[in-house]
Amino acid sequence: MAEIEQPWLDRLTFDLDEALAAANLPARPYSENPGNWCNAAVRAEYLPVAYSRAMIDYQLAYWRGSGQPLFDLSLVLYQDKYPCGIWPLSFVVADGVRLGSNGDALLPPLFVAGLTPNVRKKLLQSCLDFVDTLARKFDIGQWQSLAAFENQSSVSEWQHLALCRGATVTCSYELFIDLHRSVAEIKSGFRKSYRPLVSLGAKLWQIAVLDGRDDRVWDEFKNLHREVAGRVTRSDDSWRLQHAAVASGDAFLVYLRDGAQRMVGGGFFQVTRDEAVYAVAAYDRALFDKPLGHAVQYRAIEEMKSRGVRWYKIGARPYPGDQPPPSEKELRIAEFKQGFASHIFPCYRLTASLCH
């Protein structure tokens, strides 16, 4: 991969500056001043996990570990020389060139609270101009963007402006739990059949939370994941970064032990001040008739509540009529997750086609 990286890096550095100037976008790469990313992130009204550096760095390692050259182009936006927004951007060079965020579709920029509507709109227009400029430079005929839940009820300004420029939209759905309620209220909202299983899980397993560095416990979880999957699914570097996220407070692991002190299940959750995401899980296949996931989910919710997190994103909610159709396994997993959810929110995928 190294053979193709340097030419692309050289070209990206040159074209990035040129595109920023052409779009009149006051922004600089995250790598120039990482502290400014943190400065803006903590002042956002709502901070999704997808905008955390822990998640961005993990996704970079994940995609590179799978053999896809992915470059981090993340930007910090400025107003009067002060950081006022963050924008996760990635550039994938595989079967052509793809512009996005975290290896997937492009996320909208995230602004600090208190920006005036006029300033926000002007910056968003420049961001869209910047994307179009880069797309033309690299002959990207079409790009996609995600407009997902950000704790607001209306269509985002990003989505509105993209649609005004001719973008089309499709809709998928995501499952969430409202963590503003008490733990007892949240449990009462679980699927009726789940409630006794949560209680049974508490009796069957020793349930613990890893919220700091512990190489022994982390290696146990990593090995359990490999055994359940039947193979190594991703790079050691991606696992290292997730463990580092636990150590830094950007994630935690809920794990279960049986009476012999053997780890039989675990769930890894990434968090920000406002949001938690169910990221990775592994459960002993021989114990699938036992309440493993139920116990992990409930303990994770307790941990999220103790941290003051506002929303828990459990995952995607596919439906049989989706295109492309989801697999039976995906539908079963979604049905399991929905038993915990309090809300289903839309996630819009915008597609913009360029006329060169």
N, C-alpha and C positions, 0 to 999 in steps of 0.2 A: 504493500500500500504506500510505503514511503516514496516510491518512485513517482507516483502521480500527485502526491500531496504538495510538494514544494511549488511546482508550476501553478497549481490551482490557488495555493495560498498567496503567491505573488500577484496573480491576476485579480483575486478577490480583494486584496488590500488596495490595489489601484482603482478597480471599478467601484468599490464601496464608497470611497471618498468622492469620486466623480458623480455617483448616483445621489449621494446626500446633497451635494451642491446643486445638482440639476433640480432636485425636488424641493430645495430650500428648506431642508429638514435639519433643525438644530439638534444633532445627535452625534454621539461618539461611541466606538466599540466598548463593550463592558470591560474587556481586557485592559484597556488603558487606565481605568480607575475603578477597580472592583468595589471600593468603598461607596462610590456614588450609587451603585445598584442597590446596596443595602439601605442607603439613606433614603432613596425613593420608595423602596419596597415597604419599609416600616410605616410610611405615611400614606399608603394606599388605603382607601376606604374598606376594601375587601381584598385579601391576598390569597388567591387560589394556589394550590400546591404546584400547579404547572409553571408558576412564575418563580418558584424558589430555586436558588442556585443548586441546592442538593438534588432536586429532581432534574434540572437541566444537565448537570454534570453526569448524573447517572445515565440519562438517555444518550448522551454523547458516548460514554463508554460502552453502553449496550449495543448501539448501532455499529460502532467501530469494531467491537468484538465479533460482530456477525459478518464482518468483511465489507461493510459499506462505508466508503469514505464520507464522513459527515463532518462539516466544518461549522463551528459556532460563530455566528455573526451577530450575536445579541447586542442590542443597542441600549444606551441610556439617553433619554430625551431631556432637553434642557429648555428652560425659560429664563431669560436674563442671566445666563451662565449658571443657574442653579438646577440640579437634577429634579425633573418634574414627572418622569415616567420611565418605565422599563418595557423592553420589547424582546422576548425570546425569539431569535431567528436562527435557523439552521439551513445549511446548504448541502444537499445530498448529491453526490456524483455517482450515479449508478443507473444504467439504462437511460442515459440522458441526464439532465440536471433538474433537480426539484428544490424549490424554495418553500420552507415551512418553519415549524417550531418543534423542537424536541424530536425531530425525525418524522413528524406527522404533518397535518395541515397547519397553516399559518395561524397563530393566535393573534388577537388584536393587541395593541399596546395597552399597558395598564398605567393609569395616571394617579398621582397623589391626590388626596382629597382637597377640595377647595379651589381647584382650577375653574376659572370662569368658563361658561359654555362656549364663548367665542374663541378662547384660547384652545380649548379642547378640539373644537371643530377644525380650526386652522391646522393644528398639529396632525389630526387624523387625515385631513385632505393631503397634507404633505407626505404622510406615511403611505397612503395609497399611491401617490405619485411616485414615491421611491420604489415601491414594489413593482409598479409597471415599468419603471426605468430599468431596474435590474432584470426583469423578465425579458425585456427586449434585448438587452445586452447579451444575455445568455440563451437567446432563442427559446424561451419558455413560452409556448403558445397558450398555456392555461395554468392557472394556479388556484389553489383552494384555501379556504380559511374556515376556522371554527369559531362560532359565537355561542359559547356555553354559559352555564349559570354563573353569575357573579353577584348574587344576592340583590338583584333588582328585578322588578316585575315587567318592565317594558322592553321592547326591542332595543338593542344597543345602538348608539350612534354609529359605531363602526359598521354594523350590519346595514343600517339605513343608508349610509353613504355608499357602501359597496353596491347595494341594490340599485341606487340611483344611477350608478355608473354602468348598469347592465348585467350585474352578477345574477346568477340563478341560485336557487336555494333548495336543499332537501333537508329533511328533519329526522333525527333519531332521538333517543330518549335515555335519560340517566336517572339512577335511583339515589336518593338522598335521605338522610335522617336529620330532622331538626333537633339540634342539641340545646336549644333554648329551654326546653322542657326538663323536668326532673327525671332522674333515672327510672323512677317508678312509673312515671307517665310514659316514658319511652318504651319500657318493657310491656306496658299494657297495650301498646300499639302493635306489638309483634303479632304475627299470625298465631291464632289460638293454640295450635298444636306445638308451637315453638316454646311457649312459656314453661311447661313442665320439663322440657328437654334442657333448658338453661339451668334449671335447678338441679336436674340429674347430673349434668356435666360438672357442676360445682362439687358434687359428692364423689364422682368417679375419678376426677383428675386433680392433680396439684397444679394450680394455675398461677403463673408468674408473669411479670412484665420486665423486659430488659429495656432500660432507659439510659444506659451508659455503656461504656466499652467493656466487653467480656468475650475474649477470643474463644474460650471453650464453648460457651453457649452458642455463639454465632456459628462456629464450625459445626456444631450439632445440627443446627437448623439448615445450614447449607448442605450437609450430608443427607439429611432427611429429604430435602427437596430433590437431590440427585437420585436417591433411591426410589422416590415416588414417581419421578419423571422417567426413570429407567435409563437416563443418560445425562450428560452435562449439557445444559441448555444455554448457558451464557458464560461470559468471561469472568475470570477471577477478579479483574479490575472492577467490574460492575458490582460484584459482591462486596469488594473492599469499600467502595463508595457508599453502599447502603449501610454497612457497619459504621462507617464514619458519620453518616447522617444520624444514626442512633446516638453516637457519642456526642454529637453537637447539639442534640435536642430537636433535630429536624425529622425524627422518626422514632418509632418504638416497635418492639417485638412482643407479642403475647404468645406464650408457649405453654404446652401441657406436658406433664409427666405422669406416667402410670405408677403403680405401687413399687415397681422395681427401679424407679428413677430414670426410666427410659423416656426420651422425648418422643411423643406420639403425634404431635401436631403443633402448628404454629402459624401465626399470621403477622405479616409485616405491614406497618401503616406509616405513611409519610404525612407530615403535618406542617402547617404554618400556624400563625396566631389565630386564623379564622377557619381553616378548613383541614379536614383529614381525608386521606384517600386510602382505600383498601388496595394494596399494591401486589403483595406476593403471599401465597399460602401453600402449605404442604401438610398433608394428613396421612397417617398410616392407612394404606388401603385395606388392610386386614380388619380395621376397626370402623369401617364406613357405616356400620349399623349402629354405632354409638354416637352420642352428641358431642362431636369434636368441634365443628365449626360454630355451633350454637354457643358453646362456652367461650370460645375465642372472641366472637363478636360482642358478647355481652361485657366481657372484661375490657375489651378495647373501648367500648362506649364509656365505661366508667373512667378509663384513663383520659379519654378526650374531654369528658366533663371536668375532670380535675384540672386540666390545662386551660379551660375556658374556651375551647374550640366551639365555633358557632354552627358549622354544618359538616356532616360526614357524608362524603361521596362514596357510595358502596360500589358503584360500577354501572356499566351499560345495561340497558333493558331492551334487548332485541325482541322483535315480534315475528311470527311466521310469515307475514306478508312483506317483510323487508326485502329490498334488493341491494345486493345479492342475498338470497335466503340464508338465515343463520342455520348452523348445524343443530342437531338434536341436543348435543352436549351443551352448546351455548345457551339454548333455550332452558335446559334443566338448571344450569348454573344461575341464570337470571331469575328463574322461578324461586330458587332457594334464597337468593339475595332479596327478592321483593318481599319475602316474609318478614324482613326487618324494617323495610323502608317506610317512611312517613310521607314522602313526596316523590313524584315523578316529574322531572323537568325536561323541557325540550333542549336539544343541542342542534344548532343549525350549522349545516355545512354549505358554505358559499363557494360557488365556482365562477371564476372570472376568466373570460376568453379575450385575448388581445388581438387587435387588428394591427398587424405590423405595417 
